[in-house]
Amino acid sequence: MTHLMTPSHRTIAYLNTAKDIPTVALLALEFAVIVSKWATRRRTRRALSQLENWQLDDVGLTPRVARTEASKVFWRV
């Protein structure tokens, strides 16, 4: 089960205008971004592995390229 929280516009606006953000807060933000990227890669690679050949053809991928991408671990780009 995936829980999704979206930052509010007020939160984003504050972060964009803040002149001095504590180091711990910056580290937490960086960590959140990394974990979000990893989750997206994991989800999209799993979905890619389940596509049929005709679907891969529609998106311009060969089955071999799709298998190669889908077999990557989530922390690899």
N, C-alpha and C positions, 0 to 999 in steps of 0.2 A: 504494500500500500504506500502511495506517495502522498506526502503532505506538501502543499504548495502555499507559500506565503509570499505575497507581493508587497514590496515596500510602498508606503504611501507617498503621494506627491509631496507632502510636507517634509517627509524624511529625506527624500532625494533633494529637494530644494535646500534644506538645511545643510546637507553634506556638500552641495555645490557651492554654498556661500561661506562655509566655515573656514576660518583662516588658520586655525590651529586645532587639529584633531589629535587626540592622544594616540601615542604609538600603539597601545593595546587595541584601540578601536580600529586603527588602520590594519593591523595584523588580522583582526577578526573579519574585516571586510575582505581582505585578500583571500583569507581562508574560505569565506563564503563563496567568493567568485570561483575559486578553484574547484570546490566541491560541486557547485552548480554546473560547471563545464564538464566535470567527470560524469555527473548524472546524465547530462544530455548526451554525451558520447555513448555511454552504456545503453541508454534507451534507444538511440537511433541506430546503433550497430546491431542491437538485437532485432529491431524492426527490419533492417536491411537483410539480415540473415534469413528472414522469413518470406522475402519477396519471391515470386515466381519469375521464371526467365522472361516472360512477356512483359512483366512489370519492370524488370531491370532494363530491358530494351527500351521501354518508354522513357526512362530517365537517363538513358545513354551509357549504361554500365554493362560490362560483360559479366557472366557468372564468376569468372576467375577474379576479376577486380573486386566484385562484391564480397566474395569469400575472403579475400585478402584483407579487405577493410573490416569486415565483420569479425575476423579472428583477432584483431588487435585488442590489447587490453585497454581499459578505459583511460589510463593515464598517458597513453601514446597518442600523439597527434597524427 
